[in-house]
Amino acid sequence: MKKNILLQEYLQNEDFIVKSECAISMLKTKLQIIDADLGMRYHRKVIHSKTSRIKSYDSIVAKLERKELPENVETVKEKINDLIGVRAVCTYTDDLYEMVKMLYAQKDVKVIKEKDYIKNPKKSGYRSLHLILEIPICFQEDTQWVKIELQLRTAAMDYWAGLDYQLQYKKENKEARRISEELKEYANAIEEIDRKVLELRKRIEAI
């Protein structure tokens, strides 16, 4: 497959990389503050892990092809919302929604889009909360709002999503299709576990 040189150059450009890393750092700091706030309020740790990534060239091209979009820098800037991403993993589903509420209240964060795959799971069984945010980056005497995706999920959802991701490029294999069907069933089991764990926590707190 012939590679788009201009798109490659854009993704490797120092300006893009520095701004992306700054946006990731700022969002992680905000999540750390939210975690500390909720931790003092509820006397327990809320966020158990945070990861981040800048989408690779191959992943971007694959997404453009799936969406039947032209492979150029302008389209990536306008249409690819998850070019930069941060994921936070928690234990309880109600904590995820509490964090979303707190992010909406932040004056220096713009929530552009919210996709609730917990209340409305994908056909595959995938469950997670996705927010498309804009974070202001002050760089070289200029302020630019950088788009970044935040994924919020429980540890059980994250474990399931990891298995589903491994199957992503093997769906044409017969055994992979069988595993995919099994995963759909396990998604329902994971939803039930998340619900029961949340109920148990509330019962413990009530003692």
VOBA-1610 file (N, C-alpha, C; in pm, whole numbers, padded with zeros to 5 digits, always signed):
BEGIN
Met+00083-00119+00000Met+00000+00000+00000Met+00088+00125+00000Lys+00062+00214-00096Lys+00141+00335-00106Lys+00103+00430+00006Lys+00203+00485+00074Lys+00177+00570+00188Lys+00165+00717+00146Asn+00075+00786+00216Asn+00054+00929+00191Asn+00164+01006+00262Ile+00257+01059+00185Ile+00376+01126+00242Ile+00337+01249+00324Leu+00242+01329+00272Leu+00202+01451+00343Leu+00139+01418+00478Leu+00057+01313+00481Leu-00005+01272+00607Leu+00099+01219+00705Gln+00193+01141+00655Gln+00303+01090+00739Gln+00384+01206+00798Glu+00415+01302+00713Glu+00494+01418+00759Glu+00420+01497+00865Tyr+00289+01512+00848Tyr+00208+01584+00947Tyr+00213+01514+01082Leu+00198+01382+01082Leu+00196+01306+01207Leu+00333+01300+01274Gln+00439+01316+01195Gln+00575+01312+01249Gln+00629+01452+01280Asn+00550+01555+01246Asn+00594+01692+01266Asn+00609+01724+01416Glu+00716+01790+01451Glu+00744+01820+01592Glu+00633+01903+01655Asp+00579+01998+01582Asp+00472+02084+01634Asp+00350+02000+01673Phe+00311+01906+01585Phe+00196+01819+01614Phe+00224+01730+01735Ile+00341+01671+01739Ile+00376+01578+01848Ile+00379+01650+01982Val+00443+01770+01986Val+00454+01845+02112Val+00316+01886+02162Lys+00231+01938+02073Lys+00096+01980+02113Lys+00013+01861+02159Ser+00029+01748+02093Ser-00044+01627+02132Ser-00002+01580+02271Glu+00128+01578+02294Glu+00180+01535+02425Glu+00138+01631+02536Cys+00133+01762+02504Cys+00088+01862+02602Cys-00060+01840+02635Ala-00142+01813+02533Ala-00285+01788+02555Ala-00306+01665+02643Ile-00230+01560+02615Ile-00237+01437+02695Ile-00199+01467+02840Ser-00088+01539+02859Ser-00040+01572+02993Ser-00143+01655+03070Met-00204+01753+03002Met-00303+01839+03068Met-00427+01760+03108Leu-00473+01671+03019Leu-00592+01593+03052Leu-00564+01495+03165Lys-00447+01433+03164Lys-00411+01342+03273Lys-00403+01417+03406Thr-00353+01540+03403Thr-00347+01620+03526Thr-00488+01651+03577Lys-00578+01685+03485Lys-00717+01711+03524Lys-00780+01587+03585Leu-00754+01472+03526Leu-00807+01346+03581Leu-00749+01317+03719Gln-00621+01351+03737Gln-00557+01332+03868Gln-00624+01418+03975Ile-00659+01542+03938Ile-00726+01632+04032Ile-00867+01582+04062Ile-00938+01535+03958Ile-01072+01478+03979Ile-01064+01356+04070Asp-00963+01272+04048Asp-00944+01153+04131Asp-00921+01191+04277Ala-00838+01294+04298Ala-00809+01340+04435Ala-00935+01396+04501Asp-01013+01473+04424Asp-01138+01532+04475Asp-01236+01423+04516Leu-01260+01327+04426Leu-01353+01218+04456Leu-01299+01127+04567Gly-01166+01111+04569Gly-01104+01028+04673Gly-01128+01084+04812Met-01116+01217+04826Met-01142+01281+04956Met-01290+01275+04991Arg-01375+01282+04888Arg-01519+01280+04911Arg-01568+01141+04952Tyr-01514+01037+04887Tyr-01566+00902+04909Tyr-01470+00811+04989His-01350+00863+05021His-01251+00789+05099His-01211+00657+05033Arg-01192+00662+04902Arg-01143+00547+04827Arg-01085+00596+04695Lys-01001+00513+04638Lys-00940+00547+04508Lys-01044+00527+04399Val-01051+00621+04307Val-01152+00615+04200Val-01089+00568+04069Ile-00982+00637+04025Ile-00914+00599+03901Ile-00799+00504+03933His-00799+00388+03873His-00696+00289+03903His-00582+00289+03801Ser-00609+00337+03681Ser-00502+00346+03582Ser-00538+00446+03473Lys-00435+00506+03415Lys-00452+00599+03304Lys-00349+00564+03197Thr-00394+00555+03073Thr-00303+00530+02961Thr-00333+00633+02852Ser-00240+00647+02759Ser-00259+00744+02651Ser-00188+00695+02525Arg-00227+00753+02411Arg-00160+00720+02286Arg-00193+00825+02181Ile-00104+00835+02082Ile-00129+00911+01961Ile-00150+00807+01851Lys-00260+00814+01780Lys-00297+00712+01683Lys-00189+00697+01576Ser-00157+00573+01540Ser-00054+00547+01440Ser-00106+00577+01299Tyr-00014+00594+01207Tyr-00050+00619+01067Tyr-00138+00506+01013Asp-00100+00380+01036Asp-00176+00267+00984Asp-00317+00262+01041Ser-00333+00294+01170Ser-00466+00294+01232Ser-00553+00405+01173Ile-00491+00519+01147Ile-00566+00631+01090Ile-00614+00596+00949Val-00525+00542+00868Val-00560+00505+00730Val-00671+00399+00730Ala-00661+00300+00820Ala-00762+00195+00829Ala-00899+00256+00864Lys-00899+00354+00954Lys-01025+00418+00993Lys-01082+00500+00879Leu-00996+00571+00806Leu-01041+00649+00690Leu-01104+00557+00585Glu-01043+00441+00565Glu-01096+00344+00467Glu-01233+00291+00511Arg-01246+00259+00642Arg-01374+00208+00693Arg-01486+00311+00675Lys-01451+00438+00695Lys-01549+00545+00685Lys-01561+00600+00542Glu-01480+00541+00450Glu-01480+00583+00310Glu-01452+00733+00296Leu-01348+00776+00369Leu-01307+00917+00367Leu-01175+00931+00293Pro-01150+01048+00233Pro-01023+01069+00162Pro-00904+01068+00257Glu-00793+01017+00209Glu-00673+01003+00292Glu-00587+01128+00279Asn-00619+01233+00357Asn-00539+01355+00356Asn-00542+01423+00492Val-00453+01520+00510Val-00437+01587+00640Val-00565+01660+00680Glu-00629+01728+00587Glu-00750+01806+00617Glu-00861+01718+00673Thr-00879+01601+00612Thr-00982+01508+00658Thr-00951+01456+00797Val-00825+01425+00821Val-00783+01376+00953Val-00811+01481+01060Lys-00778+01606+01033Lys-00801+01714+01129Lys-00948+01732+01159Glu-01031+01720+01056Glu-01174+01749+01069Glu-01256+01630+01117Lys-01223+01510+01070Lys-01311+01395+01091Lys-01263+01292+01193Ile-01132+01286+01217Ile-01079+01185+01310Ile-01070+01246+01450Asn-01166+01212+01535Asn-01174+01271+01668Asn-01083+01205+01770Asp-01039+01081+01741Asp-00959+01007+01839Asp-00812+00997+01798Leu-00765+01099+01727Leu-00624+01104+01687Leu-00533+01098+01810Ile-00575+01169+01914Ile-00505+01169+02043Ile-00602+01110+02145Gly-00556+01021+02230Gly-00649+00957+02323Gly-00592+00931+02460Val-00680+00939+02559Val-00648+00904+02698Val-00757+00809+02747Arg-00717+00708+02824Arg-00813+00614+02882Arg-00794+00610+03033Ala-00906+00618+03106Ala-00903+00605+03251Ala-00989+00486+03291Val-00935+00402+03378Val-01005+00280+03421Val-01040+00291+03569Cys-01169+00267+03600Cys-01219+00275+03737Cys-01278+00140+03778Thr-01326+00132+03901Thr-01389+00009+03947Thr-01539+00011+03927Tyr-01602+00127+03950Tyr-01748+00133+03953Tyr-01806+00223+03843Thr-01919+00181+03789Thr-01981+00256+03679Thr-02029+00395+03723Asp-02077+00409+03847Asp-02127+00540+03889Asp-02014+00643+03897Asp-01891+00596+03923Asp-01776+00687+03925Asp-01750+00744+03785Leu-01772+00664+03682Leu-01751+00711+03545Leu-01841+00830+03515Tyr-01968+00818+03553Tyr-02063+00926+03526Tyr-02035+01050+03612Glu-01985+01027+03733Glu-01948+01139+03820Glu-01832+01218+03758Met-01737+01146+03701Met-01623+01211+03635Met-01668+01292+03514Val-01763+01238+03437Val-01815+01310+03321Val-01880+01441+03365Lys-01958+01434+03471Lys-02025+01553+03523Lys-01922+01661+03562Met-01813+01618+03624Met-01709+01712+03668Met-01634+01772+03549Leu-01617+01694+03443Leu-01550+01746+03324Leu-01636+01850+03253Tyr-01767+01828+03250Tyr-01858+01927+03192Tyr-01851+02059+03267Ala-01822+02053+03397Ala-01818+02174+03480Ala-01687+02252+03466Gln-01587+02193+03403Gln-01456+02259+03390Gln-01465+02372+03287Lys-01419+02489+03326Lys-01429+02606+03238Lys-01328+02603+03124Asp-01218+02532+03143Asp-01115+02530+03038Asp-01114+02396+02963Val-01229+02329+02961Val-01246+02208+02881Val-01377+02220+02804Lys-01372+02193+02675Lys-01495+02191+02594Lys-01531+02046+02564Val-01653+02006+02601Val-01701+01872+02565Val-01773+01884+02431Ile-01712+01827+02327Ile-01765+01839+02191Ile-01869+01731+02162Lys-01844+01611+02214Lys-01934+01498+02185Lys-01924+01396+02297Glu-02036+01332+02327Glu-02038+01224+02426Glu-02107+01103+02365Lys-02042+00987+02376Lys-02101+00861+02329Lys-02104+00764+02446Asp-02224+00725+02485Asp-02240+00636+02600Asp-02264+00493+02550Tyr-02154+00418+02542Tyr-02164+00278+02503Tyr-02186+00186+02622Ile-02213+00245+02739Ile-02250+00164+02855Ile-02402+00143+02854Lys-02475+00254+02839Lys-02620+00244+02829Lys-02664+00192+02693Asn-02582+00220+02592Asn-02612+00175+02455Asn-02490+00103+02397Pro-02466-00022+02436Pro-02346-00094+02389Pro-02347-00113+02238Lys-02226-00129+02182Lys-02213-00161+02040Lys-02263-00304+02016Lys-02288-00339+01891Lys-02338-00472+01857Lys-02243-00582+01904Ser-02115-00549+01906Ser-02014-00648+01948Ser-02021-00678+02097Gly-02087-00586+02174Gly-02090-00598+02319Gly-02001-00497+02387Tyr-01926-00420+02308Tyr-01833-00320+02362Tyr-01906-00218+02447Arg-01851-00191+02565Arg-01909-00093+02657Arg-01801+00001+02709Ser-01830+00130+02704Ser-01736+00232+02751Ser-01803+00368+02736Leu-01750+00467+02804Leu-01796+00605+02787Leu-01690+00680+02708His-01729+00742+02597His-01634+00818+02515His-01671+00965+02516Leu-01573+01050+02544Leu-01592+01195+02535Leu-01490+01251+02436Ile-01537+01336+02345Ile-01446+01412+02261Ile-01434+01550+02324Leu-01314+01584+02365Leu-01288+01709+02436Leu-01198+01800+02354Glu-01200+01928+02387Glu-01099+02020+02335Glu-01029+02083+02455Ile-00895+02076+02452Ile-00810+02127+02560Ile-00729+02245+02507Pro-00725+02359+02578Pro-00647+02473+02529Pro-00497+02453+02554Ile-00419+02466+02449Ile-00273+02456+02460Ile-00212+02592+02426Cys-00144+02650+02523Cys-00074+02777+02501Cys+00070+02744+02460Phe+00102+02773+02334Phe+00231+02729+02280Phe+00283+02833+02183Gln+00406+02879+02207Gln+00470+02979+02122Gln+00380+03101+02100Glu+00332+03157+02212Glu+00250+03279+02213Glu+00117+03264+02139Asp+00071+03141+02127Asp-00056+03115+02059Asp-00135+03013+02140Thr-00268+03031+02146Thr-00354+02935+02215Thr-00435+02858+02111Gln-00423+02726+02117Gln-00494+02641+02023Gln-00571+02535+02100Trp-00699+02514+02060Trp-00780+02411+02124Trp-00754+02279+02052Val-00699+02185+02126Val-00660+02055+02068Val-00767+01950+02102Lys-00811+01878+02000Lys-00913+01775+02016Lys-00849+01647+02071Ile-00916+01586+02170Ile-00864+01465+02231Ile-00980+01378+02277Glu-00966+01247+02260Glu-01071+01156+02305Glu-01037+01100+02443Leu-01137+01097+02530Leu-01123+01035+02662Leu-01216+00915+02668Gln-01159+00799+02700Gln-01238+00677+02721Gln-01242+00648+02870Leu-01362+00629+02923Leu-01381+00595+03064Leu-01450+00459+03071Arg-01390+00367+03146Arg-01450+00233+03156Arg-01411+00167+03288Thr-01483+00063+03324Thr-01447-00014+03443Thr-01337-00114+03405Ala-01276-00173+03506Ala-01170-00271+03482Ala-01224-00391+03404Ala-01349-00432+03433Ala-01410-00545+03363Ala-01431-00511+03215Met-01479-00390+03188Met-01496-00345+03049Met-01363-00340+02976Asp-01261-00297+03046Asp-01129-00283+02986Asp-01071-00420+02951Tyr-01091-00515+03039Tyr-01043-00652+03015Tyr-01112-00709+02890Trp-01244-00690+02882Trp-01321-00739+02768Trp-01274-00671+02638Ala-01256-00539+02643Ala-01217-00462+02524Ala-01080-00507+02473Gly-00992-00547+02564Gly-00859-00593+02524Gly-00868-00720+02441Leu-00957-00812+02481Leu-00977-00935+02404Leu-01040-00905+02268Asp-01138-00815+02268Asp-01206-00778+02144Asp-01109-00713+02045Tyr-01017-00632+02098Tyr-00918-00565+02012Tyr-00826-00666+01943Gln-00791-00772+02016Gln-00705-00876+01957Gln-00773-00946+01839Leu-00907-00946+01840Leu-00982-01011+01732Leu-01008-00918+01614Gln-00978-00791+01631Gln-01020-00688+01535Gln-00982-00719+01391Tyr-00862-00768+01370Tyr-00815-00793+01234Tyr-00817-00942+01196Lys-00895-01020+01273Lys-00901-01164+01246Lys-01045-01210+01227Lys-01137-01115+01205Lys-01280-01147+01201Lys-01317-01244+01089Glu-01236-01251+00982Glu-01269-01340+00870Glu-01239-01486+00900Asn-01158-01509+01002Asn-01125-01646+01042Asn-01246-01710+01111Lys-01275-01837+01077Lys-01394-01905+01131Lys-01390-01915+01283Glu-01275-01953+01337Glu-01261-01966+01483Glu-01276-01830+01550Ala-01221-01726+01486Ala-01231-01590+01541Ala-01377-01546+01548Arg-01457-01585+01448Arg-01599-01549+01450Arg-01672-01618+01565Arg-01632-01743+01592Arg-01692-01815+01706Arg-01655-01747+01837Ile-01529-01710+01848Ile-01482-01641+01970Ile-01556-01508+01987Ser-01578-01438+01875Ser-01649-01310+01879Ser-01790-01328+01934Glu-01857-01436+01894Glu-01993-01465+01945Glu-01989-01494+02095Glu-01887-01567+02139Glu-01871-01595+02282Glu-01848-01465+02359Leu-01766-01378+02301Leu-01737-01250+02367Leu-01864-01168+02389Lys-01955-01172+02291Lys-02083-01101+02306Lys-02157-01150+02430Glu-02155-01283+02451Glu-02221-01340+02569Glu-02151-01294+02697Tyr-02019-01291+02695Tyr-01944-01250+02813Tyr-01965-01103+02845Ala-01994-01023+02742Ala-02020-00880+02764Ala-02140-00862+02856Asn-02242-00946+02838Asn-02360-00941+02925Asn-02325-00983+03067Ala-02238-01084+03078Ala-02195-01130+03211Ala-02116-01020+03282Ile-02030-00950+03208Ile-01950-00842+03266Ile-02040-00728+03312Glu-02143-00698+03233Glu-02239-00594+03273Glu-02305-00629+03406Glu-02341-00757+03419Glu-02404-00804+03543Glu-02306-00796+03661Ile-02180-00832+03638Ile-02078-00824+03744Ile-02060-00679+03790Asp-02049-00587+03693Asp-02034-00445+03728Asp-02152-00397+03813Arg-02272-00440+03777Arg-02393-00398+03850Arg-02391-00454+03992Lys-02355-00583+04006Lys-02355-00646+04138Lys-02245-00590+04229Val-02128-00563+04170Val-02017-00506+04249Val-02055-00368+04301Leu-02124-00289+04216Leu-02169-00156+04258Leu-02271-00167+04371Glu-02362-00263+04362Glu-02461-00283+04468Glu-02394-00323+04600Leu-02293-00412+04590Leu-02220-00454+04710Leu-02148-00337+04775Arg-02086-00253+04693Arg-02017-00135+04749Arg-02115-00045+04823Lys-02231-00023+04765Lys-02331+00062+04830Lys-02380+00001+04962Arg-02394-00131+04965Arg-02435-00198+05089Arg-02328-00185+05197Ile-02202-00197+05155Ile-02091-00183+05250Ile-02086-00041+05304Glu-02105+00058+05216Glu-02104+00198+05259Glu-02218+00230+05355Ala-02327+00156+05340Ala-02444+00182+05426Ala-02428+00126+05567Ile-02329+00036+05586Ile-02309-00024+05719Ile-02252+00080+05816
//
